[in-house]
Amino acid sequence: MNHTKKTLLLCLAVLSVLCLSVSGCVSGGTGSGNSFSADNVVIVYGSHGCGHCRQFVAQLERDSIEYTFYDIYDEPERKAEMFTKARSAFPDLTTVHFPLVDVNGTILMRPGYSEFVAHLKRAETAALRAPML
């Protein structure tokens, strides 16, 4: 292969890697390019040692979704807040599974990422349909 072809292939490879790392460049799966309003309030309760929490937060970051993470073992006042929200959403609750996610006031316990995204989409659709005052 001549030098020009090698250079062109290298440039294409570099551009492909850059494209994959930019939000919105890939549709579906990781880096899905979901675009959600900054008005959404996403609070994640869990622990830095929790694998489910780390995976969930990593996906939020890949999709550039703003969130607040509270490690309930580092912040005892947030632990009480989490249990209050969990008990109001799940009255018969005996065990909390991490992450517990508050999405605009809707409480999800260890949601799959697609379930979480569905809640964001419903919230945004409802906001669009709400009458303007």
Buried (B, 14 or more C-beta within 10 A) or exposed (E): EEEEEEEEEEEEEEEEEEEEEEBEEBEEEEBBBBEBEEEBEBBBBBBEEBEBBBEBBEBBEBBBBEBEBBBBEEEEEBBEBBBEBBEEBBEEEEEBEBBBBBBBEBBBBBBEBEEBBBBBEEBBEEEEEEEEE
